[in-house]
Amino acid sequence: MSETKAYRVKSDLVKQIKKKTMEYVIDRKELAGEAEIVNALILKGLETIRNEDIDRYLSLAESKQIR
């Protein structure tokens, strides 16, 4: 059974996702949806993320450095 879930993504990160999507399309001359880019980022990140990385993100979010 396939499970999906919707998440809120911070606006600063959405801008970066849109930029990365455009870079991919321009470089590869192939369409890719933002959802595919996000899933690729999550897959790569899950392989390498450490608790310290999560702590850093939470600190940045709390200090409003990420909107």
C-alpha positions in Angstrom: 0.0 0.0 0.0 1.4 3.4 -1.0 1.5 6.1 1.6 1.8 9.8 0.9 1.8 12.8 3.2 1.6 16.5 2.6 4.1 18.8 4.5 4.4 22.5 4.9 7.6 23.8 3.3 9.1 27.1 4.4 8.8 29.9 1.7 12.6 30.3 1.6 13.0 26.6 0.8 10.2 26.8 -1.8 12.1 29.4 -3.7 15.2 27.2 -3.6 13.2 24.2 -4.8 11.8 26.3 -7.7 15.3 27.4 -8.6 16.7 23.9 -8.5 13.8 22.7 -10.6 14.5 25.3 -13.3 18.2 24.4 -13.2 17.4 20.8 -13.7 15.1 21.6 -16.7 17.7 23.8 -18.3 20.6 21.4 -17.8 18.8 18.2 -18.7 16.3 19.6 -21.2 13.7 17.5 -19.5 10.7 18.4 -17.4 10.7 17.5 -13.7 8.0 18.5 -11.3 8.8 20.2 -8.0 7.5 17.2 -6.2 10.2 15.0 -7.9 12.9 17.4 -6.9 11.7 17.5 -3.3 11.5 13.7 -3.2 15.1 13.5 -4.6 16.3 16.0 -1.9 14.6 14.0 0.9 16.0 10.7 -0.3 19.5 12.1 -0.5 19.1 13.9 2.8 17.8 11.0 4.7 20.9 9.0 3.8 23.2 11.7 5.3 21.4 13.8 7.8 22.6 13.8 11.4 20.9 15.0 14.6 23.2 18.0 14.6 21.8 19.0 11.2 18.3 18.9 12.6 19.4 20.9 15.6 20.9 23.5 13.3 17.8 23.8 11.2 15.6 24.1 14.3 17.9 26.9 15.6 17.7 28.7 12.3 13.9 28.4 12.2 13.6 29.6 15.7 15.7 32.7 15.1 13.6 33.4 12.0 16.6 33.0 9.6 14.4 30.6 7.6 11.0 31.9 6.7 
